[in-house]
Amino acid sequence: MNKLPEVKRKHSTAWKQLVPRCSNPDCPTGSSWTGVLHRVSGFRFNEQEWYCSPRCLEVALEEQLLGQLFDDYRPVPNRTNMPMGLMMLSRGVISDPQLRDAIRLQRSSGARIGACLQRLGFASSDDIASVVATQWGCPVFPADSVQPGCSMLVPFSLIERYRMLPVHLVSQGLRLFVGFCDTVNHSALIAIEHMLGCSTEACIIPEPKLLQLIESRKHDTAGELAVSRPASAAETARMILSYAQQTGAAELRLRGVEGNIWVRFLGQRSHLDLVFEVDAR
């Protein structure tokens, strides 16, 4: 009697290709046929991983929070090569007596040297911006090139904390210009690249103009939320999972920024930005 050809192995391979494999190595579902039941409720995480159920996602969230974000964080100060006062003196913008007066004011007031020079009338905000740009090796961004709505790419809580603002997106190269006025924070730039999937380039904007733009952005915070960061990774993971379920998000992205946690929940029609803040500004 002729036997039917053996096709079980072929069908098994084809079936597994239709079922997404959960990134949790201890997932009780694994790649079995029951995994297809979770497919519509699964979660894509940080663009590279997929979790079949809320439980598997919660485990992954807690592991990542413990391993990367809940270590003791001590911010590393950003440093530049030459102090601003000396650079302005070398450029002939101010004189030696003017610099001495500004230093005395700085010691008594605690303000930055640039603010002291402006208060005394020895330098303009454009002078300060030019020197800051040289210190950090980045361009001064023209205020008339700021794109309306570009600031909505980043949550306001991070904009306010780091005194920065997304100002121009070059769509062809997916490059985002982010404006600062005194200190360029590279940790924030890296987080933006991770969350938005683009490259970033720091630029300098005169402080009065940047603060004006930030103040305008303050009045539009729809689709974002800032809360105090819980004390434990487990509680933080549970909160993230709760928001993921409430918003019906199919995809999550997460990145730490100097101890703060930025989470973006992506749905079919909208997204929510949630920022866990470590302390008061």
Buried (B, 14 or more C-beta within 10 A) or exposed (E): EEEEEEEEEEEEEEEBEEBBBBBBEEBEBBBEEEBBEBEEEBBBBBEEBBBBBBBBBBBBBBEBBBEEBBEEEEEEEEEBEEBBBEBBBEEEBBEEEBBEBBBEBBEEEEBBBBBBBBBBEBBBBEBBBBBBBBBBEBEBBEBEEBEEEBBBBBBBBBBBBBBBBBBBBEEEEEBBBBBBBBBBBEBBBBBBBBBBEBEBBBBBBBBBBBBEBBEEBEEEBEEBBBEEBBEEBBEBBBBBBEBBBEBEBBBBBBBBBBBBBBBBBBEEEEBBBBBBBBEEE
